[in-house]
Amino acid sequence: MQKQQSTDASEKERQRGFRLHNTNIPARPLEPCLYLVATPIGNLGDITLRALETLAGADVLACEDTRVTRVLLDRYGIVNRPTAYHEHNAAEAGPRLLAALGNGKSVALVSDAGTPLVSDPGYRLAQQAVEAGYRVVPIPGPSAPLAALVGSGLPSDAFLFAGFLPVKDKAKRDRLAELAAVPATLIFFESPHRIAATVTAAAEVLGADRRAAVCRELTKTFEEFRRGTLGELAAIYDESANVRGEIVLVVGPPEAKPQPEAADVDALLKELARDLPMGKAATEAARRTGLARKELYDRLLHLKDGDEG
């Protein structure tokens, strides 16, 4: 008898899970405002119940790619019809969404994956909605930068999300140099065909011994975390002929260094400037001292003016 009861309970649990998977989410009335809805970055099971209710109940559902969002809606039996809003049609679609808000409708905005407005054209729409006096409501959930940060094993008490680095090597290195002394973990998005060059540049500008992690295909079947120093990761990805998937690069904060004496900094700048252009000399000095590159560049200009005078 006890065995039969246990079997019946297991069957009920199995059926409950099946019904939840296929049930239509109720379309509850929503307050007229702009909802920024986070959606899964890979695993569709990461959606929140509040997000599903919002997607089902919104008068207008705007998304980057209707085909991508339709997969999520179909998974959970949501019949709301999405409309496209992306960087190529924002000038035309944005005013239509604002007009819907003006007419007392609820508008839900999603990106293809993750939290809207993070490296995403939705920022402009949210900014315009705020300026027009409409309420903007975040529906939190999956976020690639945060998933990478907590999975990287690097300090998470202070962090800076810096989006995508510039594509061109010089601009990329200049941007890394600007961020070199930031006392926080750095988070970047990167494409698979540029990760090798980016990790190499980061190792040279930020220091080969700085801790980092390359986080690939987060929440997906082939999720991967490669952790080590930037030098170690540069060697790994230099040898990788075929990197695939979406990537987040996380770089740990710089080690605290004692503040160098002014005379020592001046001597270092003069030494580097003998063999390097001023910009590169300032970049290298920033890496060695932990001081801001702009401050060092201005200092080098002052030193050169003094020598010439």
SULZI-V256057 format. One record per residue. N is the residue number from 1. PSI is psi in whole degrees, -180 to 180 (999 if undefined). OMEGA is omega in whole degrees, -180 to 180 (none if undefined). Layout:
# SULZI-V256057
[[N/PSI/OMEGA] [N/PSI/OMEGA]]
This chain:
# SULZI-V256057
[[1/-45/179] [2/-40/-180] [3/-41/-180] [4/-41/179] [5/-41/179] [6/-41/179] [7/-42/179] [8/-40/-180] [9/-43/179] [10/-39/180] [11/-39/178] [12/-42/180] [13/-41/180] [14/-44/-179] [15/-38/180] [16/-44/179] [17/-38/-180] [18/-43/-179] [19/-41/179] [20/-39/-179] [21/-31/-173] [22/-4/-176] [23/144/173] [24/129/178] [25/130/-178] [26/139/179] [27/88/-180] [28/146/177] [29/138/-179] [30/150/175] [31/140/178] [32/105/176] [33/178/179] [34/120/179] [35/127/177] [36/105/-168] [37/120/177] [38/135/-180] [39/163/-176] [40/146/177] [41/-2/179] [42/-65/-179] [43/115/-176] [44/-15/178] [45/-8/-178] [46/-1/179] [47/147/178] [48/158/178] [49/-38/179] [50/-38/178] [51/-43/180] [52/-42/179] [53/-37/-180] [54/-43/179] [55/-36/-179] [56/-34/-172] [57/-13/-176] [58/140/176] [59/-36/179] [60/130/178] [61/111/-177] [62/140/-178] [63/164/179] [64/-52/-176] [65/114/-176] [66/-29/-180] [67/-40/179] [68/-47/-179] [69/-33/180] [70/-33/178] [71/-45/179] [72/-45/-179] [73/-43/-180] [74/-37/-179] [75/-36/-175] [76/16/173] [77/31/180] [78/125/-174] [79/0/179] [80/138/-176] [81/120/-178] [82/152/175] [83/150/-173] [84/136/170] [85/113/-178] [86/179/-172] [87/-24/-178] [88/-21/-180] [89/12/-175] [90/-35/-178] [91/-33/180] [92/-43/-175] [93/-34/-179] [94/-52/179] [95/-34/178] [96/-39/179] [97/-39/177] [98/-37/177] [99/-37/178] [100/-41/176] [101/-41/179] [102/-26/179] [103/11/177] [104/22/180] [105/157/175] [106/135/-178] [107/124/176] [108/132/180] [109/129/175] [110/154/171] [111/179/179] [112/-34/-180] [113/142/176] [114/-158/-175] [115/125/179] [116/153/178] [117/-13/178] [118/106/-172] [119/52/-169] [120/143/-178] [121/-11/179] [122/-18/179] [123/-42/-178] [124/-42/-180] [125/-44/180] [126/-41/179] [127/-44/180] [128/-37/179] [129/-43/179] [130/-45/-179] [131/-31/180] [132/-3/177] [133/11/179] [134/151/178] [135/138/177] [136/125/-175] [137/117/176] [138/137/172] [139/92/-170] [140/161/-179] [141/-140/-175] [142/144/179] [143/120/-179] [144/-45/180] [145/-43/-179] [146/-38/177] [147/-43/179] [148/-43/-178] [149/-50/-176] [150/-24/179] [151/-11/-175] [152/-25/-175] [153/8/-179] [154/162/-177] [155/136/-178] [156/8/-179] [157/-26/175] [158/129/-179] [159/158/179] [160/119/174] [161/119/-175] [162/11/177] [163/-145/178] [164/139/172] [165/157/176] [166/153/-179] [167/-43/-177] [168/141/-171] [169/-47/-177] [170/-47/179] [171/-37/179] [172/-46/-179] [173/-37/177] [174/-43/180] [175/-42/177] [176/-39/179] [177/-37/178] [178/-31/-176] [179/-4/-171] [180/-40/-174] [181/2/-180] [182/123/-176] [183/60/-177] [184/161/173] [185/134/-178] [186/139/-179] [187/127/-180] [188/147/164] [189/147/176] [190/152/179] [191/154/-176] [192/-33/-178] [193/-4/177] [194/-4/-174] [195/-37/-179] [196/-48/180] [197/-37/-179] [198/-44/180] [199/-37/177] [200/-47/179] [201/-42/180] [202/-39/179] [203/-39/-178] [204/-35/-177] [205/-44/-176] [206/-20/-179] [207/131/-176] [208/-20/-177] [209/4/-179] [210/135/-177] [211/146/-178] [212/172/176] [213/135/172] [214/117/-175] [215/117/-171] [216/140/175] [217/50/-177] [218/134/180] [219/2/-179] [220/178/-175] [221/-41/-176] [222/38/177] [223/138/-176] [224/135/172] [225/121/172] [226/118/-175] [227/147/179] [228/-164/174] [229/162/177] [230/-36/177] [231/-43/179] [232/-43/180] [233/-36/177] [234/-40/178] [235/-39/-180] [236/-49/-174] [237/-17/173] [238/-29/-178] [239/-12/-177] [240/115/-177] [241/-25/-171] [242/88/178] [243/134/-179] [244/162/173] [245/171/179] [246/141/-171] [247/140/169] [248/127/177] [249/125/179] [250/127/-177] [251/126/-178] [252/163/-178] [253/158/178] [254/151/175] [255/141/179] [256/129/179] [257/146/176] [258/143/-180] [259/122/-179] [260/153/176] [261/145/-178] [262/-41/-179] [263/-37/179] [264/-39/178] [265/-44/179] [266/-42/180] [267/-40/179] [268/-44/179] [269/-44/179] [270/-40/180] [271/-46/-179] [272/-35/-177] [273/-15/178] [274/-33/-174] [275/-13/-175] [276/152/171] [277/159/-174] [278/-42/-179] [279/-46/-180] [280/-34/177] [281/-42/179] [282/-39/179] [283/-46/-180] [284/-39/178] [285/-37/177] [286/-41/179] [287/-40/-176] [288/-34/-173] [289/-22/-176] [290/4/178] [291/161/-178] [292/137/-178] [293/-43/-179] [294/-42/178] [295/-42/-179] [296/-37/179] [297/-46/178] [298/-37/179] [299/-40/179] [300/-40/175] [301/-44/180] [302/-41/179] [303/-42/180] [304/-42/178] [305/-39/179] [306/-39/179] [307/-39/-179] [308/-30/179] [309/999/none]]
